[in-house]
Amino acid sequence: MKLALNYREIEGKSTGFWVLLGGLGLLALLALGATLHMEHSGHYVTGMSNQIVWGMPHVFAIFLIVAASGALNVASVGTVFGKPLYKPLGRLSGLLAIALLLGGLIVLVLDLGRPDRLIVAMTYYNFKSIFAWNIILYNGFLAITIVYLWMMMERKMNTYYKPAGYVAFVWRLILTTGTGSIFGWLVAREAYDMALLAPMFIIMSFSYGLAVFILVLLAAYHWTDRPLGNAILYRLKNLLGVFVASVLYFVAVYHLSNLYATEHHSVERFILMDGGVYTKLFWIVQILLGSLVPLAMIYHPTIGKSRPAIATACALIIIGGIAQLYVLLIGGQAFPLDMFPGYEVSSSFFDGVVNSYSPSIWEITLGLGGVAIALLLVTIAVRVLRFLPESLDDSVVDPHAAKAD
Amino acid sequence: MKDTSKPADPSRRDFMSKAGATAGMAAVAPGVLLTSPAVARPADEKVTSDKRWGILIDTAKCASGCTACVSACETENGWGGESNTEKQSSDEQRAQWIRKVQLKEKATGHVTTLPLMCQHCETPPCADVCPTGASFRRADGIVLVDKHICIGCRYCMMACPYKARSFIHEDLKDQKPWAPRGKGTVESCTLCVHRVDEGGTPACVEACSSEGHYAMVFGDLYDDNSEISRQLEQHGGKQIRADLGLNTGVRYRGI
């Protein structure tokens, strides 16, 4: 017989809870300090320049935003695709999506040259700009996910949660298409300018979002001593493996498409062979440590059943994801614009040379602050509201699997 | 081609004689003009799309090592140069509205130099991507940044194929009243819009002529009688990254 599913706030009285809260709060404060320093002095204190205009804050912000839409996937699998196993995770999935998106947006906004003009960004819209559309998509995502969560959590509204789940699912696909198109529609730069980036960002979101979700789930249940059964965990990690492999497929298609066009050979050569830090990050961190190693760990018959190994694989996927965005964003800007094919170009404004970038401590702190704010929101939310089931034991989520054991 | 023999109407002739706008105007017979004079647009008159301002740059005349156009722009608009107030910024971070680029053809070793600035595209990618509409194109083709609604996101800099835009990384002092600049916002060549609106020529073009190179010609691309249109018709002109189809206002010869 299936046991009742009870959601309950975490106790939140242990020293560990307060240490976690304090640690995350401190990081968020440091990020605030870094922002004040950057905005007071001007961006000259950062590693960003007129050559590398988007830096570390953007890598973190885009990672968080992409992961946010992916984190909602777990809820979508339960609602849209009707998999009962995933339904108990729906609330955490929605919460994580909101928290990650807010974390990412905070980083993005605080890096603006004029963050004080946020109201301008909200009131002046250029509808031809995909960036402006993204502002609408992000706000819509927050609103829709909040409604979706409300319908999941409020018993009286339960009947409507399915349509809300459909809307949220479609919206999140459009949102990540928008995020990918921020780069995909930049015709000027060779590393971007490809429609493939939109679907690639969607599959990246599946992977990053689920990796973050599993890591948070493992931590939450381990630290609160709540039972977390293997049935749900193994299902999630196997799904994650499929997503990581899919990202690899898209990365391969992206580079092969570029390699087929002779005009893009030099940018591919830069990323894949001669790009120094970008080449190393691509092969060693993104491909090897961030994709192949976790794939092997996830599907290994014995290692794949170890919780520390699954957690490590998730962490590696997250690190690999950040490396992937770093290579795409920064590497794409480091490679010089090709304005004069067939010529060697030089100028006082660094034309024709590979641009250098070393992120400052301020930018890194701001980026990490975004992560901290997202996790802080999750920690507080699960303390005050009923997001987490008391038990995710196999007998609760999947009695069939429990019987088979 | 426009009918160049059409006599100017009396009021126009009257205006021109009063204004004494004779520079660049060659009258071969009474009332017959070969080139149109630059006429100031009254401040209360709307900018229209009857004109399309542009610059033609002849790289064969552009002297290697000469940076008169760059210096003139610096002085006119208050960036760079000796009195650069971007003291804290690194070279990579300092603004450059116009720069001299040296090109060496890989196959032949032939060296060319040219000034590169905002190309004042007819369909500017910077304006397309700007979330707030701060980047915009005036009806007469001049691409500008509205510093009041620029939020400093730098997406325009990501989108510009010419790296023509700069972000201001620190507080600035001693700005020119006609070229406001501000920390945290993006800026670029304005085609000396303040001069153009008074019937003048961009500082870079003027400096190039003063140096005796005459490598730059400024004018109305829509006016068949303008010097720039006549030269373009005669010799042709290329756009940098013409493959993008942006229909730039700045054209080049000899590349």
Interface residues (C-beta under 8 A of the other chain):
Chain A: E39 S41 G42 H43 Y44 M48 S49 N50 Q51 I52 V53 W54 L112 G113 R114 P115 R117 L118 V120 A121 Y124 Y125 N126 K128 S129 I130 F131 A132 I135 I182 W185 L186 V187 A188 R189 Q333 L337 M339 F340 G342 Y343 E344 V345 S346 S347 S348 F349 F350 D351 N355 S356
Chain B: E86 Q88 S89 S90 D91 E92 Q93 R94 A95 Q96 R99 K100 V101 Q102 L103 K104 E105 K106 A107 T112 L116 P125 A127 D128 V129 C130 P131 T132 G133 A134 I149 C150 I151 G152 C153 R154 Y155 M157 M158 A159 C160 P161 Y162 K163 R165 S166 F167 I168 H169 E170 D171 K183 G184 T185 V186 I240 R241 L244 I255
